[in-house]
Amino acid sequence: MRQMTLKSSMRSVVLVGVSASCLALAACSESGDYAEESYPADSVEASADAAAEASMDRSADGSAVPALGEIPISMPKLAYTYDYRWRMPAAEIGPLQRRHASLCEQQGPGSCQILAMNKSGEEANEVIGVLKMAVASRQARAFGALLEDDAEDAGAEQISAEITSDELSKQMVDTEARLRARTELRDRLLDVLKTRKGTVQELVEAERSVARVNEEIDQARSWLKEMEGRVAYSRVTVRYDTGIPVSSDFLGPVQSAVGSLGSIFGYFVAIMILLGSVAIPIGGAVWLVRRFTRPAEVAEA
C-alpha cells in the first residue's frame, strides 16, 4: 500500500514537471515570435537616419541642409501716400499742372486716375495749384520719377518729397473675420425661416435679424473694398506754388511793411469817408440854424 502511494506521488511529480516544461517551451516560443516581429535596434536607427535624410534638402553644392517647412506668411497691407511740392514762377504753374495731368491720363485708367485738380491766385501774386491722383501701387514710384522729370524740364524747384504709409493688415483681417461670422449667422437664420419652426413672433424676429445682419454684411464688404482699393492704388498729391523765400532778416520786415501800405491807405480813406458822411450833415444843420436865427438877433438889438 505504501509502495503504491509512493508510485502515485512520483507520477504526480513527473506530470507536474512535464507540464512545467511544456509551459516553459510555450513561453519561449511566444517570446521568440514577439522577438521576430519586433524591430531590431539597428533597423530603428537606420529608419531614423533615412527619415532625417529625407527631411534634408540639397544645396547647390550637393550638401544636405535642413528643410524648412512651409510657414504661411501674411504680407503687410500698406496704403502708400506720395506728396510732392514744387516752386516755380506763377506763369509756369498752369502748363506744368496740365502736363502732369496728361501724363496720368496716358498711363490709362487702370494705372492712374485724376481725383482732383485746382489752381487759385492771380498771375501777378502768389499762385497755388494742387493735383491729386490715384496711381497703381506697383507703378507709383516710377510714376513719381516721371513727374520729377517733367518738373525739372520746366525749371521747377522741388521743395519736398514725402512717402508715407498706413498699415491696414489688422483692420482688413478683422473685417474679413466679421464678414465670415455675420455670413454664417445669416445662413443659420435663413435655415430657421425655411423650416418654419417656432412661433409667429420668433419668425418675425428672425426676419428682422436677417435684415439687420445683411446690412452689417454690406457695410463690412464696403469697408473691405475701400481698404483693398487704398492698398491697390496709392494717393499721389502734387502741389505747386510761387512762394519766394525771404532773402534776409532785414528785408523781410521792409517787404512786409511795403505790402501792408495799401491796406493802411485803404483803411484811412474809409475812415475819412465815414467821418465826412457824419460831419457834413451835422455841419450843414448847424449852419442853417445860425443862418435863420441871426436876423432875429440883429432886429432885437
Secondary structure, 3 states (H helix, E strand, C coil): CHHHHHHHHHHHHHHHHHHHHHHHHHHHHHHHHHHHHCCCHHHHHHHHHHHHHHCEEECCCCCEEECCCCCCCCCCCEEEEEEEEEECCHHHHHHHHHHHHHHHHHCCCCCEEEEEEEEECCCCCCCEEEEEEEEEHHHHHHHHHHHHHHHHHCCCEEEEEEEEEEECHHHHHHHHHHHHHHHHHHHHHHHHHHHCCCCHHHHHHHHHHHHHHHHHHHHHHHHHHHHHHHHHEEEEEEEEECCCCCCCCCHHHHHHHHHHHHHHHHHHHHHHHHHHHHHHHHHHHHHHHHHHHHHHHHHHC
